[in-house]
């Protein structure tokens, strides 16, 4: 049972994950692979609006995508973009990344191999991954400016699209946890996480929304 307090806490996490960036023209757009084909759709929309001349789709498979995207997330994103009219010659595919850090570093290496001069990146992710992706990219590719983007939608709209409310809350809890613990592990830059957001995360974790927590890190309980 998901309570009203659970939903209030989830909205705090959802709102915090949004970077609030206004899309603007960048050297390249990088679409981060996941279970959500909406990332590919939004990448295509931004390309068609003239926000970047080149697209990189990055991602292998994971336990949540291996059945739905057996050839890899990046390949399926590419197929979607081609269906929507993007020319094949403006898409690069990075098929090996299995986490956000690899999404960034392997995309960077691929662009270097192709001789692409990159000063700015439009980083396209799931809505609840904007802040995590941005913090990771700033750590691993600090000389480049990153602009975050995702499909414009509310939490209710996203839950309706996924059709699994508990899964969405679990993912938000897991994403917030990584913002708290990964800076000390060198995976991303530190974020200023407001106290009310931390407490919301702790309440949700204590309520059992824990399937996406990093197993190596202890969960903090609320007082």
Residue frames as a rotation matrix with the C-alpha (Angstrom) as fourth column:
UNK 1
0.576 0.818 0.000 0.00
0.818 -0.576 0.000 0.00
0.000 0.000 -1.000 0.00
UNK 2
-0.554 -0.720 0.418 1.40
0.720 -0.666 -0.192 3.38
0.417 0.195 0.888 -1.03
UNK 3
0.080 0.589 -0.804 0.33
0.916 -0.362 -0.174 6.06
-0.394 -0.722 -0.568 1.43
UNK 4
0.896 0.266 0.354 -0.26
0.378 -0.877 -0.297 9.77
0.231 0.401 -0.887 0.91
UNK 5
0.693 -0.711 -0.119 2.98
-0.344 -0.472 0.812 10.42
-0.633 -0.522 -0.572 2.82
UNK 6
0.001 -0.681 0.732 4.82
0.544 0.615 0.571 8.07
-0.839 0.398 0.371 0.44
UNK 7
0.378 0.208 0.902 3.55
0.917 -0.218 -0.334 10.04
0.127 0.953 -0.274 -2.53
UNK 8
0.999 -0.042 0.016 4.46
-0.044 -0.980 0.193 13.36
0.007 -0.194 -0.981 -0.92
UNK 9
0.357 -0.927 0.115 7.98
-0.174 0.055 0.983 12.08
-0.918 -0.371 -0.141 -0.27
UNK 10
0.027 -0.312 0.950 8.24
0.822 0.548 0.157 10.72
-0.570 0.776 0.271 -3.80
UNK 11
0.787 0.317 0.530 7.29
0.576 -0.686 -0.445 14.09
0.222 0.655 -0.722 -5.27
UNK 12
0.804 -0.571 -0.169 10.10
-0.348 -0.681 0.644 15.72
-0.483 -0.459 -0.746 -3.28
UNK 13
-0.051 -0.848 0.527 12.61
0.191 0.510 0.839 13.27
-0.980 0.143 0.136 -4.78
UNK 14
0.247 0.240 0.939 11.14
0.940 0.176 -0.292 13.70
-0.235 0.955 -0.182 -8.27
UNK 15
0.974 0.173 0.145 11.30
0.202 -0.953 -0.226 17.50
0.099 0.249 -0.963 -8.15
UNK 16
0.563 -0.821 -0.092 14.85
-0.346 -0.335 0.876 17.48
-0.750 -0.462 -0.473 -6.78
UNK 17
-0.013 -0.599 0.800 16.09
0.543 0.668 0.509 15.24
-0.840 0.441 0.317 -9.59
UNK 18
0.678 0.288 0.676 15.06
0.732 -0.347 -0.587 17.81
0.065 0.893 -0.446 -12.20
UNK 19
-0.368 -0.905 -0.213 17.94
0.890 -0.410 0.202 20.14
-0.270 -0.115 0.956 -13.12
UNK 20
0.494 0.690 -0.529 15.66
0.491 -0.723 -0.486 22.77
-0.718 -0.020 -0.696 -14.67
UNK 21
-0.589 -0.773 -0.235 17.97
0.176 -0.406 0.897 23.44
-0.789 0.487 0.375 -17.60
UNK 22
0.558 0.666 -0.494 16.64
-0.370 -0.333 -0.867 25.12
-0.742 0.667 0.061 -20.74
UNK 23
0.352 -0.442 0.825 17.74
0.722 0.689 0.061 23.10
-0.596 0.574 0.562 -23.80
UNK 24
0.617 -0.248 -0.747 20.14
-0.504 -0.853 -0.133 25.00
-0.604 0.459 -0.652 -26.04
UNK 25
0.868 -0.288 -0.404 22.33
-0.266 0.418 -0.869 24.10
0.419 0.862 0.286 -29.03
UNK 26
0.497 -0.727 0.474 25.29
-0.481 0.224 0.848 21.88
-0.722 -0.649 -0.238 -28.07
UNK 27
-0.375 -0.771 -0.515 28.13
-0.893 0.151 0.424 20.09
-0.249 0.619 -0.745 -29.86
UNK 28
-0.707 0.132 -0.694 26.45
-0.182 0.915 0.360 16.70
0.683 0.381 -0.623 -29.47
UNK 29
0.214 0.776 0.593 23.50
-0.951 0.027 0.308 15.03
0.223 -0.630 0.744 -27.79
UNK 30
-0.826 -0.452 -0.338 24.07
-0.340 0.876 -0.342 11.89
0.450 -0.168 -0.877 -25.73
UNK 31
0.276 0.958 0.076 21.03
-0.792 0.182 0.582 9.70
0.544 -0.221 0.809 -25.06
UNK 32
-0.634 -0.556 0.537 21.61
-0.773 0.476 -0.420 7.50
-0.022 -0.681 -0.732 -22.02
UNK 33
-0.463 0.413 -0.784 20.36
-0.253 0.787 0.563 3.96
0.850 0.459 -0.259 -22.48
UNK 34
-0.769 0.324 0.551 17.68
-0.534 0.149 -0.832 2.54
-0.352 -0.934 0.058 -20.21
UNK 35
-0.646 0.638 0.419 14.35
0.606 0.762 -0.227 0.71
-0.465 0.107 -0.879 -20.26
UNK 36
0.204 0.792 -0.576 12.64
0.339 -0.609 -0.717 3.95
-0.918 -0.049 -0.393 -21.35
UNK 37
-0.219 -0.227 0.949 12.34
0.972 0.039 0.233 4.53
-0.090 0.973 0.212 -25.11
UNK 38
0.839 0.541 -0.050 11.11
0.541 -0.841 -0.020 8.01
-0.053 -0.010 -0.999 -24.24
UNK 39
0.245 -0.843 -0.479 14.78
0.109 -0.467 0.877 8.98
-0.963 -0.267 -0.022 -23.95
UNK 40
-0.614 -0.434 0.660 15.22
0.655 0.187 0.732 8.18
-0.441 0.881 0.169 -27.63
UNK 41
0.243 0.802 0.546 12.05
0.951 -0.308 0.029 10.07
0.192 0.512 -0.837 -28.53
UNK 42
0.848 0.056 -0.527 13.19
0.277 -0.895 0.350 13.16
-0.452 -0.443 -0.774 -26.63
UNK 43
-0.206 -0.976 -0.075 16.65
0.248 -0.126 0.961 12.97
-0.947 0.179 0.267 -28.19
UNK 44
-0.438 0.124 0.890 15.06
0.898 0.116 0.425 12.91
-0.051 0.985 -0.162 -31.63
UNK 45
0.658 0.751 0.055 12.82
0.750 -0.660 0.040 15.85
0.066 0.015 -0.998 -30.77
UNK 46
0.557 -0.527 -0.642 15.81
0.095 -0.727 0.680 17.90
-0.825 -0.439 -0.355 -29.64
UNK 47
-0.530 -0.743 0.408 17.75
0.476 0.137 0.869 16.98
-0.701 0.655 0.281 -32.78
UNK 48
-0.171 0.555 0.814 14.83
0.969 -0.056 0.242 17.98
0.180 0.830 -0.528 -34.99
UNK 49
0.868 0.432 -0.246 14.65
0.484 -0.848 0.216 21.31
-0.115 -0.307 -0.945 -33.13
UNK 50
0.606 -0.686 0.404 18.25
0.110 -0.430 -0.896 21.97
0.788 0.587 -0.185 -34.09
UNK 51
0.898 -0.202 0.391 19.78
-0.437 -0.299 0.848 21.48
-0.055 -0.933 -0.357 -30.66
UNK 52
0.052 -0.931 0.361 22.66
-0.393 0.313 0.864 19.29
-0.918 -0.187 -0.350 -31.88
UNK 53
0.191 -0.047 -0.980 24.13
-0.982 -0.006 -0.191 18.10
0.003 0.999 -0.048 -35.19
UNK 54
-0.382 -0.451 -0.806 25.14
-0.400 0.867 -0.296 14.66
0.833 0.210 -0.512 -33.89
UNK 55
0.576 0.628 0.523 23.65
-0.787 0.253 0.563 12.02
0.221 -0.736 0.640 -31.59
UNK 56
-0.683 -0.640 -0.352 25.32
-0.460 0.751 -0.473 9.35
0.567 -0.162 -0.807 -29.50
UNK 57
0.616 0.775 0.142 23.17
-0.649 0.396 0.650 6.57
0.448 -0.492 0.747 -28.09
UNK 58
-0.483 -0.875 -0.023 24.93
-0.623 0.362 -0.693 4.65
0.615 -0.320 -0.720 -25.33
UNK 59
0.012 0.450 0.893 24.05
-0.938 0.315 -0.146 1.49
-0.347 -0.836 0.426 -23.46
UNK 60
-0.898 -0.247 -0.365 24.37
-0.340 0.915 0.216 -2.30
0.281 0.318 -0.906 -23.43
UNK 61
0.106 0.944 -0.311 21.72
-0.077 0.320 0.944 -4.29
0.991 -0.076 0.107 -21.59
UNK 62
-0.717 -0.218 0.662 20.75
-0.666 -0.062 -0.743 -4.72
0.203 -0.974 -0.101 -17.96
UNK 63
-0.920 0.386 0.066 18.47
0.326 0.850 -0.414 -7.01
-0.216 -0.359 -0.908 -16.00
UNK 64
-0.149 0.921 -0.359 15.59
0.130 -0.342 -0.931 -4.66
-0.980 -0.185 -0.069 -16.75
UNK 65
0.246 0.231 -0.941 16.25
-0.772 -0.540 -0.335 -4.39
-0.585 0.809 0.046 -20.50
UNK 66
-0.709 -0.697 0.107 17.75
-0.469 0.580 0.666 -7.67
-0.526 0.422 -0.738 -21.71
UNK 67
-0.422 0.622 0.660 14.38
0.632 0.723 -0.277 -9.12
-0.650 0.300 -0.698 -22.72
UNK 68
0.608 0.738 -0.293 12.86
0.351 -0.581 -0.734 -5.95
-0.712 0.343 -0.612 -24.13
UNK 69
0.777 -0.429 -0.460 16.06
-0.624 -0.623 -0.471 -4.76
-0.085 0.654 -0.752 -25.85
UNK 70
0.828 -0.403 0.390 18.06
0.250 0.888 0.387 -7.92
-0.502 -0.223 0.836 -26.58
UNK 71
0.477 -0.677 0.560 20.43
0.764 0.004 -0.646 -6.20
0.435 0.736 0.519 -29.05
UNK 72
-0.544 -0.686 -0.484 21.30
0.838 -0.473 -0.271 -3.52
-0.043 -0.553 0.832 -26.50
UNK 73
0.227 0.682 -0.695 19.72
0.659 -0.633 -0.405 -0.27
-0.717 -0.367 -0.593 -25.40
UNK 74
-0.317 -0.429 -0.846 21.77
-0.250 -0.822 0.511 1.93
-0.915 0.374 0.154 -27.74
UNK 75
-0.985 -0.047 0.166 20.88
0.136 0.384 0.913 -0.19
-0.106 0.922 -0.372 -30.78
UNK 76
-0.232 0.971 0.049 17.18
0.972 0.233 -0.013 -0.08
-0.024 0.044 -0.999 -29.98
UNK 77
0.175 0.206 -0.963 17.38
0.306 -0.941 -0.146 3.68
-0.936 -0.269 -0.227 -29.41
UNK 78
-0.748 -0.515 -0.418 19.05
-0.250 -0.364 0.897 4.01
-0.614 0.776 0.144 -32.81
UNK 79
-0.777 0.522 0.350 16.26
0.622 0.555 0.553 1.98
0.094 0.647 -0.756 -34.43
UNK 80
0.154 0.874 -0.461 13.68
0.876 -0.337 -0.345 4.24
-0.457 -0.351 -0.818 -32.82
UNK 81
-0.090 -0.271 -0.958 15.45
-0.054 -0.959 0.277 7.37
-0.994 0.076 0.072 -34.06
UNK 82
-0.964 -0.266 -0.007 15.62
-0.037 0.109 0.993 6.01
-0.264 0.958 -0.115 -37.60
UNK 83
-0.399 0.899 0.179 11.89
0.917 0.393 0.072 5.22
-0.006 0.192 -0.981 -37.45
UNK 84
0.418 0.569 -0.708 11.31
0.644 -0.735 -0.210 8.85
-0.640 -0.368 -0.674 -36.51
UNK 85
0.915 0.090 0.392 13.27
0.389 -0.444 -0.807 10.15
0.102 0.891 -0.442 -39.48
UNK 86
0.603 -0.774 -0.191 16.76
-0.455 -0.531 0.715 10.85
-0.655 -0.345 -0.672 -38.15
UNK 87
0.661 -0.419 -0.622 19.45
-0.583 0.233 -0.778 10.25
0.471 0.877 -0.090 -40.83
UNK 88
0.917 -0.287 -0.277 21.68
0.373 0.862 0.343 7.29
0.140 -0.418 0.898 -40.07
UNK 89
0.145 -0.959 0.244 24.85
0.651 -0.094 -0.753 9.32
0.745 0.268 0.611 -40.64
UNK 90
-0.087 -0.173 0.981 24.22
-0.482 -0.855 -0.194 11.59
0.872 -0.489 -0.010 -37.63
UNK 91
0.814 0.395 0.426 23.92
-0.566 0.377 0.733 8.71
0.129 -0.838 0.531 -35.13
UNK 92
-0.361 -0.881 -0.305 26.82
-0.580 0.469 -0.667 7.05
0.730 -0.064 -0.680 -33.34
UNK 93
0.763 0.626 -0.162 26.20
-0.317 0.581 0.750 3.94
0.563 -0.521 0.642 -31.22
UNK 94
-0.466 -0.810 0.356 28.16
-0.756 0.155 -0.635 3.07
0.459 -0.565 -0.685 -28.09
UNK 95
0.304 0.768 -0.564 27.00
-0.476 0.635 0.608 -0.49
0.825 0.084 0.559 -27.24
UNK 96
-0.161 -0.545 -0.823 29.07
0.331 0.755 -0.566 -1.46
0.930 -0.364 0.059 -24.20
UNK 97
-0.700 -0.168 0.694 28.20
-0.476 -0.614 -0.629 0.86
0.532 -0.771 0.350 -21.28
UNK 98
-0.214 0.601 -0.770 26.54
0.531 0.733 0.425 -0.82
0.820 -0.318 -0.476 -18.31
UNK 99
0.127 0.312 -0.942 26.33
0.940 -0.342 0.014 2.12
-0.317 -0.887 -0.336 -15.91
UNK 100
0.935 0.349 -0.063 26.13
0.316 -0.900 -0.299 5.91
-0.162 0.259 -0.952 -16.02
UNK 101
0.361 -0.879 -0.311 29.87
-0.315 -0.429 0.847 6.38
-0.878 -0.208 -0.431 -15.62
UNK 102
-0.476 -0.509 0.717 30.57
0.447 0.562 0.696 4.13
-0.757 0.652 -0.040 -18.60
UNK 103
0.531 0.710 0.463 27.87
0.810 -0.266 -0.522 5.94
-0.248 0.653 -0.716 -20.59
UNK 104
0.903 -0.190 -0.385 29.94
-0.184 -0.981 0.052 9.10
-0.387 0.024 -0.922 -20.19
UNK 105
0.057 -0.998 -0.015 33.48
-0.447 -0.039 0.894 7.77
-0.893 -0.045 -0.448 -20.57
UNK 106
-0.355 -0.182 0.917 32.77
0.573 0.733 0.367 5.41
-0.739 0.656 -0.156 -23.48
UNK 107
0.714 0.611 0.343 30.77
0.668 -0.446 -0.596 8.08
-0.211 0.654 -0.726 -25.32
UNK 108
0.700 -0.550 -0.455 33.65
-0.411 -0.832 0.373 10.50
-0.584 -0.074 -0.808 -24.81
UNK 109
-0.295 -0.868 0.398 36.10
-0.126 0.449 0.885 7.95
-0.947 0.211 -0.242 -26.20
UNK 110
0.042 0.404 0.914 33.86
0.849 0.468 -0.246 7.22
-0.527 0.786 -0.323 -29.18
UNK 111
0.941 0.329 -0.081 33.59
0.256 -0.848 -0.463 10.90
-0.221 0.415 -0.882 -30.05
UNK 112
0.314 -0.911 -0.267 37.37
-0.538 -0.403 0.740 11.27
-0.782 -0.089 -0.617 -29.78
UNK 113
-0.327 -0.409 0.852 37.82
0.356 0.782 0.512 8.31
-0.875 0.471 -0.110 -32.14
UNK 114
0.292 0.547 0.784 35.59
0.942 -0.022 -0.336 10.05
-0.167 0.837 -0.522 -34.68
UNK 115
-0.659 -0.705 0.263 37.47
0.738 -0.673 0.046 13.33
0.145 0.225 0.964 -34.33
UNK 116
0.323 0.854 0.408 34.45
0.621 -0.516 0.589 15.23
0.714 0.063 -0.697 -32.98
UNK 117
-0.788 -0.547 0.284 35.32
0.202 -0.665 -0.719 18.47
0.582 -0.509 0.634 -31.21
UNK 118
0.195 0.897 -0.396 33.11
0.696 0.159 0.701 18.63
0.691 -0.412 -0.593 -28.12
UNK 119
-0.807 -0.391 0.443 32.70
-0.009 -0.741 -0.671 21.73
0.591 -0.546 0.594 -25.98
UNK 120
-0.521 0.712 0.471 29.13
-0.813 -0.247 -0.527 21.11
-0.259 -0.657 0.708 -24.81
UNK 121
-0.928 0.238 -0.288 26.83
0.133 0.930 0.342 18.12
0.349 0.279 -0.894 -24.45
UNK 122
-0.135 0.948 0.289 23.05
-0.938 -0.216 0.270 17.91
0.318 -0.234 0.919 -24.29
UNK 123
-0.953 -0.301 -0.036 22.67
-0.256 0.863 -0.436 15.01
0.163 -0.406 -0.899 -21.86
UNK 124
-0.101 0.989 -0.106 19.33
-0.845 -0.029 0.534 13.24
0.525 0.144 0.839 -22.29
UNK 125
-0.970 -0.211 -0.119 18.13
-0.098 0.791 -0.604 10.86
0.222 -0.575 -0.788 -19.57
UNK 126
-0.137 0.919 -0.370 15.03
0.784 0.329 0.526 9.63
0.605 -0.218 -0.766 -17.82
UNK 127
0.401 0.349 0.847 13.35
-0.054 -0.914 0.402 12.45
0.915 -0.207 -0.348 -15.86
UNK 128
0.986 0.047 0.157 14.38
-0.158 0.011 0.987 11.09
0.045 -0.999 0.018 -12.47
UNK 129
0.510 -0.859 0.055 18.01
0.816 0.503 0.287 10.61
-0.274 -0.101 0.956 -13.57
UNK 130
0.759 -0.209 0.616 18.80
0.256 -0.775 -0.578 14.17
0.598 0.597 -0.535 -14.68
UNK 131
0.749 -0.463 0.474 20.73
-0.656 -0.620 0.431 15.21
0.095 -0.633 -0.768 -11.57
UNK 132
0.581 -0.542 0.607 22.58
-0.018 0.738 0.675 11.92
-0.814 -0.403 0.419 -11.19
UNK 133
0.582 -0.353 0.733 23.65
0.810 0.329 -0.485 11.90
-0.069 0.876 0.478 -14.84
UNK 134
0.776 -0.253 0.577 24.74
-0.003 -0.917 -0.399 15.52
0.630 0.308 -0.713 -14.68
UNK 135
0.719 -0.508 0.475 26.78
-0.639 -0.214 0.739 15.01
-0.274 -0.834 -0.478 -11.49
UNK 136
0.536 -0.511 0.672 28.47
0.377 0.857 0.351 11.95
-0.755 0.065 0.652 -13.01
UNK 137
0.646 -0.247 0.723 29.30
0.716 -0.132 -0.685 13.73
0.265 0.960 0.091 -16.27
UNK 138
0.827 -0.327 0.456 30.79
-0.364 -0.931 -0.008 16.73
0.428 -0.159 -0.890 -14.48
UNK 139
0.615 -0.612 0.497 33.09
-0.401 0.299 0.866 14.41
-0.679 -0.732 -0.062 -12.53
UNK 140
0.292 -0.467 0.835 34.25
0.485 0.824 0.292 12.32
-0.824 0.320 0.467 -15.47
UNK 141
-0.058 -0.258 0.964 34.38
0.973 -0.232 -0.004 14.93
0.224 0.938 0.264 -18.26
UNK 142
0.163 0.209 -0.964 34.96
0.759 -0.652 -0.013 18.23
-0.631 -0.729 -0.264 -16.42
UNK 143
-0.757 -0.551 -0.350 36.21
0.219 -0.720 0.659 20.23
-0.615 0.423 0.665 -19.39
UNK 144
-0.767 0.564 0.305 32.84
0.365 -0.007 0.931 19.98
0.527 0.826 -0.201 -21.15
UNK 145
-0.765 0.611 0.204 29.66
-0.611 -0.587 -0.531 21.92
-0.205 -0.531 0.822 -20.34
UNK 146
-0.866 0.496 -0.053 26.61
0.470 0.847 0.250 19.72
0.169 0.192 -0.967 -19.80
UNK 147
-0.598 0.795 0.103 22.99
-0.798 -0.602 0.013 20.70
0.072 -0.075 0.995 -20.31
UNK 148
-0.890 0.277 0.363 20.45
0.098 0.893 -0.440 18.23
-0.445 -0.356 -0.821 -18.89
UNK 149
-0.437 0.803 -0.404 17.25
-0.886 -0.307 0.347 17.24
0.155 0.510 0.846 -20.66
UNK 150
-0.913 0.277 0.300 14.49
0.205 0.946 -0.249 14.67
-0.353 -0.166 -0.921 -20.33
UNK 151
-0.508 0.812 0.287 10.93
0.558 0.057 0.828 14.16
0.656 0.581 -0.482 -21.45
UNK 152
-0.834 0.242 0.496 8.83
-0.471 -0.780 -0.412 16.98
0.287 -0.577 0.765 -19.93
UNK 153
-0.017 0.853 -0.521 6.30
0.045 0.521 0.852 15.20
0.999 -0.009 -0.047 -17.71
UNK 154
0.170 0.186 0.968 4.91
-0.919 -0.326 0.223 15.09
0.357 -0.927 0.115 -14.22
UNK 155
-0.785 -0.400 0.473 5.44
-0.582 0.738 -0.342 12.30
-0.213 -0.543 -0.812 -11.72
UNK 156
0.012 0.881 0.472 1.84
-0.347 0.447 -0.825 11.17
-0.938 -0.154 0.311 -12.25
UNK 157
0.682 0.205 -0.702 2.38
-0.722 0.039 -0.691 11.03
-0.114 0.978 0.175 -16.01
UNK 158
-0.313 -0.875 -0.368 5.57
-0.867 0.422 -0.266 9.02
0.388 0.236 -0.891 -15.58
UNK 159
-0.667 0.144 0.731 3.91
-0.425 0.732 -0.532 6.54
-0.612 -0.666 -0.427 -13.23
UNK 160
0.443 0.897 0.002 1.07
-0.433 0.216 -0.875 6.18
-0.785 0.387 0.484 -15.73
UNK 161
0.436 -0.355 -0.827 3.58
-0.870 0.069 -0.488 5.54
0.230 0.932 -0.279 -18.53
UNK 162
-0.639 -0.767 -0.048 5.52
-0.708 0.612 -0.351 2.89
0.299 -0.190 -0.935 -16.57
UNK 163
0.316 0.897 -0.308 2.35
-0.575 0.440 0.690 1.32
0.754 -0.040 0.655 -15.09
UNK 164
0.323 -0.245 -0.914 4.19
0.677 0.735 0.042 0.27
0.662 -0.632 0.403 -11.94
UNK 165
0.743 0.057 0.666 4.09
-0.249 -0.902 0.354 2.84
0.621 -0.429 -0.656 -9.13
UNK 166
0.899 -0.415 0.137 6.23
-0.016 0.282 0.959 0.86
-0.437 -0.865 0.247 -6.71
UNK 167
0.357 -0.794 0.492 8.93
0.928 0.363 -0.087 0.37
-0.110 0.487 0.866 -9.31
UNK 168
0.362 -0.183 0.914 9.04
0.364 -0.875 -0.319 4.11
0.858 0.448 -0.250 -9.98
UNK 169
0.875 -0.025 0.484 9.37
-0.424 -0.523 0.739 4.92
0.234 -0.852 -0.468 -6.27
UNK 170
0.744 -0.643 0.183 12.09
0.415 0.659 0.627 2.28
-0.524 -0.391 0.757 -5.87
UNK 171
0.267 -0.662 0.701 14.01
0.909 -0.069 -0.411 3.82
0.320 0.747 0.583 -8.77
UNK 172
0.534 -0.015 0.845 13.74
-0.054 -0.998 0.016 7.31
0.844 -0.054 -0.534 -7.32
UNK 173
0.938 -0.206 0.279 14.97
-0.277 0.039 0.960 6.10
-0.208 -0.978 -0.021 -3.94
UNK 174
0.548 -0.765 0.338 17.90
0.732 0.634 0.248 4.30
-0.405 0.111 0.908 -5.56
UNK 175
0.289 -0.419 0.861 18.84
0.678 -0.545 -0.493 7.34
0.676 0.726 0.127 -7.61
UNK 176
0.729 0.010 0.684 18.78
-0.364 -0.841 0.400 9.65
0.579 -0.540 -0.610 -4.58
UNK 177
0.896 -0.427 0.125 20.87
0.111 0.487 0.866 7.21
-0.431 -0.762 0.484 -2.56
UNK 178
0.354 -0.805 0.476 23.58
0.935 0.293 -0.201 7.31
0.022 0.516 0.856 -5.21
UNK 179
0.420 -0.162 0.893 23.66
0.155 -0.957 -0.246 11.09
0.894 0.242 -0.377 -5.06
UNK 180
0.868 -0.036 0.496 24.40
-0.480 -0.317 0.818 10.73
0.128 -0.948 -0.292 -1.34
UNK 181
0.712 -0.549 0.437 27.03
0.002 0.625 0.781 7.99
-0.702 -0.556 0.446 -1.44
UNK 182
0.711 -0.416 0.567 28.76
0.703 0.430 -0.566 8.13
-0.008 0.801 0.598 -4.83
UNK 183
0.794 -0.477 0.376 30.67
-0.309 -0.850 -0.426 11.42
0.523 0.222 -0.823 -4.42
UNK 184
0.490 -0.622 0.610 32.78
-0.755 0.047 0.654 9.86
-0.435 -0.782 -0.447 -1.65
UNK 185
0.419 -0.296 0.858 33.49
0.296 0.938 0.179 6.91
-0.858 0.179 0.481 -3.95
UNK 186
-0.511 -0.738 -0.440 34.69
-0.093 -0.461 0.882 9.22
-0.855 0.492 0.167 -6.72
UNK 187
-0.447 0.395 0.802 31.84
0.820 0.539 0.192 8.49
-0.356 0.744 -0.565 -9.12
UNK 188
0.248 0.593 0.766 30.27
0.763 -0.607 0.223 11.96
0.597 0.529 -0.603 -9.26
UNK 189
-0.700 -0.411 0.584 30.57
0.026 -0.832 -0.554 15.50
0.713 -0.373 0.593 -7.95
UNK 190
-0.745 0.403 -0.531 28.91
0.633 0.178 -0.753 16.22
-0.209 -0.898 -0.388 -4.61
UNK 191
-0.295 0.760 0.578 25.42
0.363 -0.471 0.804 17.68
0.884 0.447 -0.137 -4.59
UNK 192
-0.928 0.160 0.337 23.76
-0.369 -0.521 -0.770 19.96
0.052 -0.839 0.542 -2.08
UNK 193
-0.491 0.772 -0.404 20.86
0.397 0.611 0.686 17.73
0.776 0.176 -0.606 -1.05
UNK 194
-0.278 0.438 0.855 18.24
-0.667 -0.728 0.156 19.61
0.691 -0.527 0.494 1.01
UNK 195
-0.888 -0.100 0.448 17.37
-0.439 0.472 -0.765 18.17
-0.135 -0.876 -0.463 4.40
UNK 196
0.019 0.978 0.207 13.72
-0.735 0.154 -0.660 17.63
-0.677 -0.140 0.722 3.49
UNK 197
0.432 0.062 -0.900 14.77
-0.808 0.470 -0.355 15.58
0.401 0.881 0.253 0.46
UNK 198
-0.648 -0.717 -0.257 17.12
-0.475 0.643 -0.600 13.42
0.596 -0.267 -0.757 2.55
UNK 199
-0.709 0.427 0.562 14.39
-0.495 0.267 -0.827 12.82
-0.503 -0.864 0.022 5.11
UNK 200
0.379 0.854 -0.358 11.90
-0.867 0.192 -0.461 11.91
-0.325 0.484 0.812 2.39
UNK 201
0.047 -0.491 -0.870 14.42
-0.672 0.628 -0.392 9.40
0.739 0.603 -0.301 1.00
UNK 202
-0.883 -0.438 0.167 14.99
-0.399 0.514 -0.759 7.90
0.246 -0.738 -0.629 4.45
UNK 203
-0.267 0.864 0.428 11.26
-0.695 0.136 -0.706 7.55
-0.668 -0.486 0.564 5.11
UNK 204
0.539 0.480 -0.692 10.70
-0.838 0.383 -0.388 5.80
0.079 0.789 0.609 1.79
UNK 205
-0.309 -0.730 -0.610 13.65
-0.539 0.663 -0.520 3.48
0.784 0.168 -0.598 2.37
UNK 206
-0.886 -0.009 0.464 12.35
-0.437 0.349 -0.829 2.63
-0.155 -0.937 -0.313 5.85
UNK 207
0.089 0.993 0.072 8.96
-0.768 0.115 -0.630 1.87
-0.634 0.001 0.773 4.26
UNK 208
0.123 -0.108 0.987 10.56
0.153 0.984 0.089 -0.80
-0.980 0.141 0.137 2.09
UNK 209
0.982 0.165 -0.092 11.12
-0.053 -0.223 -0.973 0.98
-0.181 0.961 -0.210 -1.24
UNK 210
0.375 -0.916 0.140 14.59
-0.573 -0.110 0.812 -0.52
-0.729 -0.385 -0.566 -1.43
UNK 211
0.725 -0.066 0.686 14.86
0.366 0.881 -0.301 -2.78
-0.584 0.469 0.662 -4.48
UNK 212
0.736 -0.456 0.500 17.13
0.425 -0.263 -0.866 -0.30
0.526 0.850 0.001 -6.30
UNK 213
0.841 -0.506 0.191 19.43
-0.488 -0.557 0.672 0.61
-0.234 -0.658 -0.715 -3.41
UNK 214
0.183 -0.879 -0.441 23.12
-0.604 0.253 -0.756 -0.03
0.776 0.405 -0.484 -3.96
UNK 215
0.797 0.296 -0.526 23.72
0.128 0.770 0.626 -3.20
0.590 -0.566 0.576 -1.88
UNK 216
-0.046 -0.924 -0.379 27.21
0.756 0.216 -0.618 -2.26
0.653 -0.315 0.689 -0.73
UNK 217
-0.719 -0.204 0.664 26.01
-0.135 -0.897 -0.422 0.87
0.682 -0.393 0.617 1.09
UNK 218
-0.694 0.502 -0.517 24.13
0.711 0.367 -0.599 0.80
-0.111 -0.783 -0.612 4.41
UNK 219
-0.107 0.767 0.632 20.73
0.471 -0.521 0.712 2.49
0.876 0.374 -0.305 4.42
UNK 220
-0.977 -0.176 0.118 20.20
0.002 -0.565 -0.825 5.27
0.212 -0.806 0.553 6.92
UNK 221
-0.210 0.940 -0.270 16.99
0.918 0.285 0.276 5.14
0.336 -0.190 -0.922 8.92
UNK 222
-0.108 0.261 0.959 15.01
-0.057 -0.965 0.256 8.23
0.992 -0.027 0.120 9.80
UNK 223
-0.954 -0.289 0.077 14.94
-0.068 -0.039 -0.997 9.30
0.291 -0.956 0.017 13.41
